[in-house]
Amino acid sequence: MDAFELLEKDHRKVEDIFEQLEPTTERAEKTREELFARLKMELDIHTQIEETILYPVLKQVSETREITFEGFEEHAVAKTLLLEMSEMDVTSEVWTAKLKVLQESIEHHVEEEEDEMFPDAREALSQEQIDELGAKLEAAKKELKATMTASA
């Protein structure tokens, strides 16, 4: 499995959840709770596999080193927002505002990964390395999803 194709599929899944969440109003409490739970799980898994498997490799490559450090910081911002939002009432205006900031932050992050980081990494790594990373990412993702689903 190509590492970058796997991560881009995750990006599309998260974008789809944002598209469903965006038009909801404060009155759609149950819908918001369900969609946010899915969004949080997807982002938690995605950031964890990137930070533990992909980023350590890309940090070692001169072409992707700088943007990888940015990626870590952008993940930190998203994690902070997710944590704050998970402790708030989904019907509050503040939660709605945080959702918008989270969405914009994630969109920016995805754009940087897909337009800069991934193409640079494709040039620096062999297809064999990319496929090997993909297999590791896929295995870690399945394991995390099983763990999170079991504890939910």
ROGU-276799 format. One line per field, with one value per residue (C-alpha): x, y, z; residue number from 0; residue in three letters. Coordinates in nm, 2 decimals. Example, Ala and Ser with C-alpha at 12.3 -4.5 7.8 and 13.67 -1.06 7.14 Angstrom:
<lotis>
xx c(1.23:1.37)
yy c(-0.45:-0.11)
zz c(0.78:0.71)
n c(0:1)
res c(ALA:SER)
</lotis>
This chain:
<lotis>
xx c(0.00:0.13:0.18:0.07:-0.24:-0.35:-0.30:-0.49:-0.78:-0.78:-0.78:-1.09:-1.27:-1.21:-1.32:-1.64:-1.71:-1.65:-1.89:-2.16:-2.08:-2.05:-2.42:-2.55:-2.69:-2.67:-3.01:-2.86:-2.70:-2.72:-2.59:-2.31:-2.21:-2.20:-2.01:-1.77:-1.69:-1.61:-1.40:-1.21:-1.13:-1.02:-0.80:-0.66:-0.56:-0.43:-0.21:-0.07:0.03:0.18:0.38:0.50:0.57:0.58:0.72:1.03:1.13:1.06:1.25:1.56:1.52:1.65:1.37:1.10:1.26:1.13:0.77:0.77:0.84:0.55:0.33:0.41:0.31:-0.01:-0.11:-0.05:-0.30:-0.56:-0.52:-0.56:-0.88:-1.02:-0.95:-1.12:-1.42:-1.46:-1.51:-1.76:-2.13:-2.17:-2.47:-2.26:-2.16:-1.80:-1.79:-1.92:-1.65:-1.38:-1.51:-1.46:-1.11:-1.03:-1.16:-0.96:-0.65:-0.69:-0.76:-0.44:-0.24:-0.38:-0.30:0.06:0.10:-0.05:0.10:0.45:0.54:0.41:0.55:0.89:0.89:0.80:1.11:1.33:1.21:1.20:0.86:0.97:1.02:0.69:0.51:0.69:0.58:0.22:0.21:0.33:0.08:-0.21:-0.12:-0.09:-0.42:-0.61:-0.46:-0.55:-0.90:-0.96:-0.82:-1.03:-1.35:-1.31:-1.27:-1.55)
yy c(0.00:0.34:0.55:0.87:0.72:0.58:0.92:1.10:0.86:0.96:1.32:1.27:1.09:1.38:1.63:1.43:1.45:1.82:1.86:1.68:1.88:2.22:2.28:2.15:2.40:2.41:2.23:1.92:1.80:1.42:1.45:1.68:1.45:1.14:1.32:1.48:1.15:1.01:1.31:1.30:0.92:0.97:1.26:1.09:0.78:0.98:1.22:0.93:0.72:1.01:1.12:0.77:0.62:0.88:1.19:1.03:0.91:1.24:1.43:1.26:1.37:1.72:1.79:1.73:1.81:2.16:2.09:1.78:2.00:2.22:1.91:1.82:2.17:2.17:1.84:1.99:2.28:2.03:1.80:2.10:2.21:1.85:1.82:2.15:2.07:1.72:1.88:2.13:2.13:2.08:2.32:2.62:2.90:2.86:2.49:2.60:2.86:2.61:2.37:2.63:2.70:2.33:2.28:2.57:2.44:2.09:2.21:2.41:2.12:1.88:2.12:2.15:1.78:1.70:1.99:2.00:1.73:1.42:1.52:1.60:1.28:1.09:1.23:1.15:0.80:0.49:0.33:0.03:0.26:0.43:0.09:-0.03:0.29:0.23:-0.12:0.01:0.29:0.06:-0.20:0.08:0.23:-0.10:-0.16:0.18:0.17:-0.17:-0.03:0.29:0.10:-0.15:0.12:0.34)
zz c(0.00:-0.10:0.22:0.06:-0.11:0.23:0.40:0.13:0.17:0.54:0.43:0.21:0.49:0.73:0.47:0.43:0.80:0.81:0.51:0.71:1.03:0.88:0.80:1.14:1.39:1.76:1.76:1.60:1.92:1.86:1.50:1.61:1.89:1.66:1.38:1.62:1.78:1.43:1.34:1.66:1.62:1.26:1.35:1.66:1.46:1.16:1.37:1.57:1.27:1.10:1.41:1.50:1.16:0.87:1.03:1.19:0.85:0.68:0.95:0.83:0.47:0.40:0.14:0.39:0.73:0.77:0.67:0.89:1.20:1.08:1.06:1.42:1.53:1.32:1.48:1.83:1.74:1.62:1.93:2.16:1.98:1.98:2.35:2.42:2.20:2.35:2.70:2.57:2.49:2.12:2.12:2.23:1.99:2.12:2.01:1.67:1.64:1.74:1.48:1.21:1.33:1.35:1.00:0.86:1.04:0.90:0.55:0.56:0.70:0.43:0.16:0.28:0.30:-0.04:-0.23:-0.07:0.18:-0.01:-0.35:-0.20:-0.01:-0.33:-0.49:-0.20:-0.11:-0.33:-0.41:-0.20:0.10:0.03:0.02:0.33:0.51:0.38:0.52:0.86:0.86:0.76:1.03:1.30:1.18:1.21:1.56:1.69:1.54:1.71:2.04:2.03:1.92:2.20:2.46:2.33)
n c(0:1:2:3:4:5:6:7:8:9:10:11:12:13:14:15:16:17:18:19:20:21:22:23:24:25:26:27:28:29:30:31:32:33:34:35:36:37:38:39:40:41:42:43:44:45:46:47:48:49:50:51:52:53:54:55:56:57:58:59:60:61:62:63:64:65:66:67:68:69:70:71:72:73:74:75:76:77:78:79:80:81:82:83:84:85:86:87:88:89:90:91:92:93:94:95:96:97:98:99:100:101:102:103:104:105:106:107:108:109:110:111:112:113:114:115:116:117:118:119:120:121:122:123:124:125:126:127:128:129:130:131:132:133:134:135:136:137:138:139:140:141:142:143:144:145:146:147:148:149:150:151)
res c(MET:ASP:ALA:PHE:GLU:LEU:LEU:GLU:LYS:ASP:HIS:ARG:LYS:VAL:GLU:ASP:ILE:PHE:GLU:GLN:LEU:GLU:PRO:THR:THR:GLU:ARG:ALA:GLU:LYS:THR:ARG:GLU:GLU:LEU:PHE:ALA:ARG:LEU:LYS:MET:GLU:LEU:ASP:ILE:HIS:THR:GLN:ILE:GLU:GLU:THR:ILE:LEU:TYR:PRO:VAL:LEU:LYS:GLN:VAL:SER:GLU:THR:ARG:GLU:ILE:THR:PHE:GLU:GLY:PHE:GLU:GLU:HIS:ALA:VAL:ALA:LYS:THR:LEU:LEU:LEU:GLU:MET:SER:GLU:MET:ASP:VAL:THR:SER:GLU:VAL:TRP:THR:ALA:LYS:LEU:LYS:VAL:LEU:GLN:GLU:SER:ILE:GLU:HIS:HIS:VAL:GLU:GLU:GLU:GLU:ASP:GLU:MET:PHE:PRO:ASP:ALA:ARG:GLU:ALA:LEU:SER:GLN:GLU:GLN:ILE:ASP:GLU:LEU:GLY:ALA:LYS:LEU:GLU:ALA:ALA:LYS:LYS:GLU:LEU:LYS:ALA:THR:MET:THR:ALA:SER:ALA)
</lotis>
